[in-house]
Amino acid sequence: SPRLTSDPAQCPGKHPTTPSTSATDNEGRRIAGNNNRGPSPRVACLVAFRMPDELSLVEAVAETWGLQCDVLAFFMARRGAISTLELRGGFRVVNLADEYPEMQEDFLVAGEQVGEFRDSTRKSNAIEKSLHALRWAAARLADAADIFGLFDADSYVVPENVR
């Protein structure tokens, strides 16, 4: 299960500019997977999820395909929920609602057209969260990767194919 802490320090993270076996932020938490790949492009995988509904999904990402990303970061938006969350393996979760106070918290309102893939009555903060996750990555990870991908928690990605 994830380790929770009330540590208010937000870790800007250190990211490798040359290949290494793994990278950690300035508090020793893991932020990257296996990146011994030579000169191929570095891939940053940014994964947005709703806490606590999709926590098990992001743990699965952290234990499977996420390990092949050069940088792996998870994003939620839950004001005052927790200041720091670490997934198994030591991956950090960024709480965007704490980083950007103007942001709406995570929400999902089921639509009226149950079972329809495109239900215009369904509402969420997915677009806003995506924009803030990219904003966060641009400010902190610009030099850490060559390719940035923003994924949902229920995505399956093959980082090698992104390279």
N, C-alpha and C positions, 0 to 999 in steps of 0.2 A: 504494500500500500504506500501512498505518497507520504513523504515526511513534511509536516507543516511546522512553520516557525513564525514567530511574531517579529523577527528581525526587520526593522524598517529600512535598512540599507538597500538601495536599489543598485545592483551591480551593473556597471556599464560594460563589463566583459573585456577580455583580451582575446583577440582573434589572430590566428597564425597568418603570416603572409607567405610562408613557405610551408611545404608539406611536412606534416608530423603525424604521429599516431593518434593524438587527440588534443583537444584544447580545453582549457578551463577558464572561468572568469576569475576576477581578482579575489574571490573567496573560495576558490577551489571547486566550484560547481561545474559540471561538464556542459559544454556548449557545442561541441562538435563531435562527429563520429570519426570513423577511420578515413583518413584522407591521404594515404600513401599512394597517390596516383600519378605522380610525375607532373608534367606540365599541363594536364588537361584542366579545363575551366573548373573553378571552385563553385559549388552549388550551395546556396542558402535556402533551406526549407523552412518556411514560416507557416505555422499551423494554428488556425483560429478554432476555438471551441467554446461551448457554453458550459460553464461550471455550475453545478456539479454533474449535470446531465450527461456530458460527454467525456468525463474524466477517464473512464475505462478505455475509451477509444484512443485518447492521446497517449495513455500508457502503452497501448499496443503499438502505436506509431514509434514511440521511443525505444521499444524493444525489437522492432522489426526494421522496416525500410528507413526509418529515421537515422539509424546508425550509419547509413551509407551517405548521408548528407555531410558536407564539410562544415556547415553551420546549421544547427537545428534550434529553433525557438518556438515556443508555444505562447498563445495570446488568449486572454479572457478579458471580460469587462464586468467586474462585480465590485462596486464601491464598498470599501470597508470589510470585504470578505476576509482576506488575509493579505499580508504584505508580501510574503514570499512563499512560494510553493515549489517543492522539488519533486520531480517524478522519479520513479525507480531509475537508477543509473545516474542520478544527480542532475538531470536536465531541469533548467529553470523555466518557470512560467511567468510571463510578464502580465501584470494586471493593468491593462490599458486605461481603465477607469481611474486608477490612482495616478497614472502618468499624465493623463489629459482630462482634467476635471470637467471640461465642457462636454465630454462624450456621454452618450446615453449608456446605461448599463445593459447587459445582455437581456434580451427578451425575445420570445417567440410566441406569437398569437396565432393559433390555428385558424385557418381560413374556413369559409363557408362551404367550399367545394371539396369535401373530404375525398381523398384518393386521387385528386387531380394533381399532375406534376406541376403545371403552371396555374397556381391559384392566386389571382390578383388580390384577393381579400386577405391573404396571409401576410403578416407583418413581422419584421425582425429588425435588428440593428446590424445585419450582416455587412451591408455596404459601408456603413460608418466604421465598423470594426476593421474591415479590410483596409480602408484608407488610413486609419490610425496605426495599424500594424506596419504598413509600408512606410509611414512617416517615422515610426520608431526605428525601423530597420535602416532607413536612409540616414538618420542621425547617428546611429551607433555601429552599423555593420557595413558601411559603404566600402571599406577597404578589405573586408573579410571574405568577399565572394565576388565572382564575376557574373553569376546568374542568380536571380532571386525568383523563387516560386512561392506563391501564396496558396495554401491548400486548406481544405476543410478537414475536420477530424475523421470523417468517414472516407477519406480519399485513400487510394493506394497508389504509390508513386515508385518508379524505378529510377532513382537518381542517376544511375549509369546511363540511362537513355536520354536524360536531360543534357548530359555533358555532350 
